[in-house]
């Protein structure tokens, strides 16, 4: 299985969380089960590492402001 990039890991977790919420809204799960599922999705070392790497990268390599001309 291929290794996911940090952005892909974050996107995958987002998609899983949205599916958990959709299951709750369609009454396939109760609130407690939904919260437990969301915690399992969000409480992953790989997700925390991916978010940290993205944040560190954005601080080390900031993007130019939208109104700044690129030379």
N, C-alpha and C positions, 0 to 999 in steps of 0.2 A: 504494500500500500504506500502511496506517495505521501511524503511529508507536506502538510499544509503550511502555507505562508502565514505570517502573523495576521495579516488582513483576512485571510480565508478562515483562520481559527475564530476570529472575532465574528465574522459574518455567519459562520456555522452556529456559533452559540446564540447569536441573535435569532436566527431562523428556528432553532430548537425552542427558544423561549417563546417565540410567537406561536409555535405549534402547541406548546403547553397551555398558553392562554386561550387559544382557539378551542382546545379540548374542554377547558373550563367553561367557556361561553356556550358551547354546544351541549353542556351538561353531561359530558362523558366522564368528568372528574369532579370531585368536591373541592372546596377551597383549600383544605388542609393538604390534600394530595397534590394540588397544583403548586402550592407554596413549597412543599418538599421537593417537587420536581424542578422548580425554578432554582432552588438553592443548590441542588446537585449540578445543574447546568452551569451556574455562575461560580460555584466553588471548585473550580478545576485549576490545578497548578498551571496547566498549559495555557488557559485563558488569561490568568493573571500575568504570566510571563509575556504573552503576546501583547497585552495592553501596555505593560511596562515598556517593552521594546519599542512600541509605536510612539509612546509618549516621550521616551528618551530620544529617539530618532528625530522627533519633531522639535525638540529643544536644541539638539546638536546641529541639525540641518533645517533651520526654519525656512519656510517657503516665503517668497517675496509677497508683499501685499498686492492685492488685485490692482490697485491704481499705480503701482510702481512699474515704470517701463523696464523691460528686460533688455540689457545691453548686449 
